[in-house]
């Protein structure tokens, strides 16, 4: 039996737009997330004649970038600012991605350093168990902040 070879449709016949369900399925996020990203200005779409949402194929790369940046802890506001520097409907080039990711990497390195320092200090606090705001070497070493008056003085330790 002879098998017929599957032919790839000519380039002109490949659909250039995706429905919200297709974007969600191909990107691995919920339809509600796609709508949220659009509402936040991270991606854009349009309505066709049947009043259905449609997106350019480049939106898949934008969604991938959003998800990677979110996993790294980049706030949506910063992601939106980065993506807003791109022409509408186009995915970032390798050079643009390098620019975004280097900025985000520096922030991630800073947060890793803070968390590592906190983790290392936390083990001594667990051993002590004092939980004293006046004497705690983790939250108020040598009560340096007490001299500045009452109330919260420190949200992030160095």
C-alpha positions as CSV (number, residue, x, y, z in Angstrom):
1,X,0.0,0.0,0.0
2,X,1.3,3.3,-1.0
3,X,1.2,6.1,1.6
4,X,0.4,9.6,0.4
5,X,2.7,12.2,1.6
6,X,1.2,15.0,3.7
7,X,1.7,18.3,2.0
8,X,2.3,21.4,3.9
9,X,-0.2,24.1,2.9
10,X,1.3,27.0,0.9
11,X,2.4,29.9,3.1
12,X,-0.6,31.9,2.0
13,X,-3.0,29.3,3.4
14,X,-1.5,29.2,6.9
15,X,-3.7,31.0,9.3
16,X,-2.0,34.1,10.7
17,X,-4.4,34.7,13.6
18,X,-5.3,32.7,16.7
19,X,-8.4,32.6,18.9
20,X,-8.1,33.2,22.6
21,X,-8.6,29.4,23.2
22,X,-5.8,28.6,20.8
23,X,-3.4,31.1,22.5
24,X,-4.3,29.7,25.9
25,X,-3.8,26.1,24.8
26,X,-0.5,26.7,23.0
27,X,1.0,28.9,25.7
28,X,-0.2,26.8,28.6
29,X,-2.1,29.5,30.4
30,X,-5.8,29.9,31.1
31,X,-8.1,31.9,28.9
32,X,-8.8,34.2,31.8
33,X,-5.0,34.9,32.0
34,X,-4.9,35.8,28.3
35,X,-7.8,38.2,29.0
36,X,-6.0,39.6,32.1
37,X,-2.7,40.2,30.1
38,X,-4.7,42.0,27.4
39,X,-6.5,44.1,30.0
40,X,-3.1,45.0,31.6
41,X,-1.8,46.1,28.2
42,X,0.8,43.2,27.9
43,X,-0.7,41.8,24.7
44,X,-3.2,43.0,22.2
45,X,-5.8,41.5,20.1
46,X,-8.9,42.5,18.1
47,X,-12.4,41.3,17.4
48,X,-13.2,39.7,14.1
49,X,-16.5,40.2,12.2
50,X,-18.1,37.5,14.4
51,X,-17.0,39.5,17.5
52,X,-14.5,36.8,18.5
53,X,-11.1,37.8,20.0
54,X,-8.1,37.2,17.6
55,X,-4.4,37.5,18.2
56,X,-1.3,37.5,16.0
57,X,0.9,34.5,16.2
58,X,3.7,36.7,17.8
59,X,1.5,36.9,21.0
60,X,2.7,33.4,21.8
61,X,6.3,34.6,22.3
62,X,5.1,37.6,24.3
63,X,3.1,35.3,26.6
64,X,6.2,33.1,27.0
65,X,8.3,36.2,27.9
66,X,5.7,37.3,30.5
67,X,5.7,33.8,32.1
68,X,9.5,33.6,32.3
69,X,9.7,37.1,33.7
70,X,7.0,36.3,36.3
71,X,8.8,33.2,37.4
72,X,11.8,35.4,38.0
73,X,9.7,37.6,40.1
74,X,9.6,40.6,37.7
75,X,6.5,42.7,38.5
76,X,3.9,43.0,35.7
77,X,4.5,46.8,35.6
78,X,8.2,46.2,34.6
79,X,7.2,43.5,32.1
80,X,4.7,45.9,30.6
81,X,7.3,48.7,30.4
82,X,9.7,46.4,28.6
83,X,7.1,45.1,26.1
84,X,5.8,48.6,25.4
85,X,9.2,49.4,23.8
86,X,8.5,47.0,21.0
87,X,6.4,47.7,17.9
88,X,2.9,46.4,18.2
89,X,2.3,42.8,17.5
90,X,5.9,41.8,17.2
91,X,7.8,39.5,19.4
92,X,11.2,40.6,20.7
93,X,14.4,40.0,18.8
94,X,17.3,38.2,20.4
95,X,19.0,41.6,21.1
96,X,15.8,43.0,22.7
97,X,15.4,39.9,24.8
98,X,19.0,40.2,25.9
99,X,18.4,43.8,27.0
100,X,15.2,42.8,29.0
101,X,16.7,39.7,30.6
102,X,20.0,41.5,31.7
103,X,18.0,44.1,33.5
104,X,15.8,41.4,35.1
105,X,18.8,39.3,35.9
106,X,20.4,42.1,37.9
107,X,17.3,42.5,40.0
108,X,17.0,38.7,40.5
109,X,20.7,38.6,41.6
110,X,19.9,41.4,44.2
111,X,16.9,39.5,45.5
112,X,18.9,36.2,45.7
113,X,21.6,38.0,47.8
114,X,18.9,39.4,50.1
115,X,17.2,36.1,50.5
116,X,20.5,34.2,51.1
117,X,21.5,36.7,53.8
118,X,18.0,36.4,55.4
119,X,18.3,32.6,55.3
120,X,21.7,32.6,56.9
121,X,20.6,34.9,59.6
122,X,17.4,33.0,60.2
123,X,19.1,29.9,61.5
124,X,20.6,31.8,64.4
125,X,17.2,33.2,65.2
126,X,15.6,29.7,65.2
127,X,18.3,28.6,67.7
128,X,17.7,31.6,69.9
129,X,14.0,31.7,69.9
130,X,13.9,35.1,71.6
131,X,11.6,36.8,69.1
132,X,12.4,40.0,71.0
133,X,12.0,43.2,69.0
134,X,14.4,45.0,71.4
135,X,17.2,42.5,71.3
136,X,16.7,40.4,68.2
137,X,20.0,40.4,66.2
138,X,18.1,39.6,63.0
139,X,15.5,42.3,63.0
140,X,17.1,44.9,65.3
141,X,20.8,44.4,65.8
142,X,22.1,46.3,68.9
143,X,18.7,48.1,68.9
144,X,20.1,50.7,66.5
145,X,16.6,51.4,65.2
146,X,15.2,52.1,68.7
147,X,17.2,55.3,68.8
148,X,15.1,56.6,65.8
149,X,11.9,56.5,67.8
150,X,8.8,54.3,68.0
151,X,7.2,52.5,65.1
152,X,8.2,50.4,62.1
153,X,11.6,51.5,60.8
154,X,12.7,48.5,58.7
155,X,10.9,46.7,56.0
156,X,13.8,45.0,54.3
157,X,17.1,44.2,56.0
158,X,20.3,44.8,54.1
